[in-house]
Amino acid sequence: MATEPMAASTERVFVTPEGVDLRLNIGDAGQRAAAFLMDAAIIIAVLIGITIATVLMGIGAGAASGIGGVEVMAVIWLLVFFLLRNFYFTAFELSAAAATPGKRMFGLRVASRDGGRLRAESVFARNAMRELEVFLPLSLLVSRAGQGGAESWMWLLGVVWAGIFVFFPLFNKDRLRAGDLVGGTWVVRTPRRKLARDMADDGAERLDQFAFERAQLEAYGAKELHVLETVLRQRDRKTMRAVADRIVTKIGWRRDFDHRDEDFLAAYYAALRGRLEQRLLMGVRRRDKHDV
């Protein structure tokens, strides 16, 4: 698989419980803000659609059942509003993608900072804090707008409160919200990956030019195979020459100078991989050249 290069400023060590360092790339403040605005737009669009539908159905229900029908439709609207406000983020982040539609659009997802599995309680905690970070100050600002006197101080308090939480991610290196701190989470990038070519297929096309003996393929193991694959993918001429010289010496190969280093290495990679896979089918795994 080929991946996008990581920026050093956003690259973080992420060691799984199995001890594997995945080297994650955290989302920056701009991406997180854009994802949130996209999710907010989706919520508002859904709410507008539900409102229009509820009004139309409320008119029909009022004509058929009177005020009772209108009250039922009002309850339905309040229920939808409650679910959107409280469970939109939680429901999507509990899914396998661990991301809302906005986060997926900007290539982000939620992950646990301790390297373990993202737990439901962490997702609930980080989104419960959103009520204090966003919705409560917004409600305060809207309710106090246009009022004077002592109410103005409440409005100013709401502005300061909202400002602290809005700009909180800018004052820590991992761009964490208060909800991330409470839930033990962070938001990381999930860059799109492109399928890389199978090196064995490339090498197989060159095998007819190189007839390796069994003893020559027993010189290396799986570790050297992975190193050779990396060398072939990087395609640095000097490195390929050095590696080809070392393999030629190691296996006692009689070199034909008409052959390119890349052709020789690709053919040896395909032959070595085939040999290791054949041994693996028989239950024999060779980790490296020292494993006999």
Disulfide bonds with the S-S distance in Angstrom:
none
